[in-house]
Amino acid sequence: MVDISAWIPTGMTQLSFLLLVLASLATSFMTAAFGIGGGVVLIVIMALLVPPAALIPIHGIIQLGSNGGRVVIMAKDVIWRPMIPFVMGALIGATAGGLLAVQLPIWLVQLGLGIFILVIVFAKLPPIQQRYIFAGGIISTFLTMFFGATGNFIAAMVKTMKLDPLPHVATHSIMMTFQHFIKVIVFGMVGFHFAPYWPLVIGMLISGFIGTVIGRQFLVKAGQRYFKPILNTILALAACRLIYAGIADIMEG
């Protein structure tokens, strides 16, 4: 095995570094091939391998790269009209969330993320009307400062626009891109040090791009009937593991 110890952030091992690079490839493939699940699965894996204080900021950079790539490819299909109220709301939500997120204890992050994932898996989000885009920007960006994966929330908002498939994906992607961009900026402003994680981020972005290219070419059709139940089962088990870890930290404290 190539010695990559100089690239490894404090609190991580070479094995966890390599697993995260592979996870980025696999989850990008999943989203491109099946259309669901990649972002949430990635944050679940990262929650088990990345130091809790770095989880949401680093996941934000990876998702910024992933969604930004889709925007570049699909820019002509973006519906720009709702972006102004969404970005204004996102700025407010990120600022408020950033001031609180850095003060949260580890056990609360684990418990909150576990419960949030269970909600994503089992709850059906109602459509969010276009007139509430400003409020949706505030709420979704505030939540992403703590839990990372709010793509389903924004998808429920974009759904009410009744767009064709390409504009739907493009508009959802640009909203996610702005949200993660603002989130990364705010975490940097409140004192998170990204520098030790750049080798990991670059490795995950490159592998994620490869996964997206392979997934788009593969375009999985068979087995989708079974894929979502299996995915939900894996996510639910991982969420329970996070909740257990949070409760264990409380008991030990």
VENPE-V147485 format. One record per pair of residues at least 24 apart in sequence whose ideal C-beta (glycine too) atoms are under 6 Angstrom apart, sorted by the first residue. I is the first residue (numbers start at 0). J is the second residue. D is the distance in Angstrom with one decimal. If there is no record, write none. Layout:
i/j/d
I/J/D
I/J/D
This chain:
i/j/d
6/198/3.7
8/195/4.4
8/196/5.3
10/50/4.2
15/48/4.2
19/48/5.8
20/202/4.4
20/203/5.7
20/206/4.9
23/203/3.8
23/206/4.7
23/207/4.2
24/206/4.0
24/209/5.8
24/210/3.9
27/207/4.1
27/210/3.2
27/211/4.6
28/210/3.9
28/213/5.5
28/214/4.0
31/211/4.8
31/214/2.8
31/215/4.8
32/214/3.9
32/217/5.1
32/219/4.1
33/219/5.7
33/226/5.8
36/230/5.0
38/62/6.0
38/148/4.9
38/150/5.2
39/119/6.0
39/148/4.6
42/147/4.6
42/148/4.9
43/237/4.3
46/112/6.0
46/241/5.8
51/105/4.5
51/108/5.2
55/147/5.0
56/186/4.2
56/191/4.9
57/196/5.4
58/147/4.6
59/179/4.7
59/182/4.5
59/183/4.9
60/183/5.6
60/200/5.2
61/203/5.2
62/179/4.8
63/179/3.9
63/180/5.6
64/204/4.4
65/207/5.6
66/172/4.8
66/175/4.2
66/176/4.3
67/176/4.9
69/172/4.3
70/172/5.0
70/173/4.9
70/176/5.3
73/169/3.9
76/165/4.5
76/166/4.8
76/169/3.9
77/169/4.6
77/170/5.6
77/173/5.2
78/166/5.4
78/170/4.7
81/132/4.9
84/132/4.7
84/133/4.0
85/132/5.2
85/136/4.2
85/174/5.7
86/177/5.5
88/133/4.5
88/136/2.5
88/137/4.1
89/136/4.4
89/140/4.1
89/178/5.3
89/181/5.2
91/137/5.1
92/137/4.2
92/140/3.3
92/141/3.8
93/140/4.9
93/181/4.5
93/182/5.5
93/185/4.6
95/141/5.8
96/141/4.3
96/144/2.9
97/144/5.6
97/185/3.8
97/189/5.0
100/144/4.6
100/145/5.6
101/189/5.2
106/245/4.5
106/248/3.8
106/249/5.2
109/241/4.8
109/244/5.0
109/245/3.5
110/242/5.8
110/245/3.6
111/145/5.9
112/146/5.4
112/241/5.6
113/238/4.4
113/241/3.6
113/242/3.7
115/146/4.3
116/234/5.7
116/238/4.0
117/238/4.9
119/151/5.4
120/231/4.9
120/234/5.1
120/235/5.5
124/151/5.9
124/155/4.1
126/155/5.8
126/158/5.4
126/159/4.6
127/155/5.2
127/156/4.1
128/159/5.5
129/159/5.8
140/178/5.3
143/182/5.9
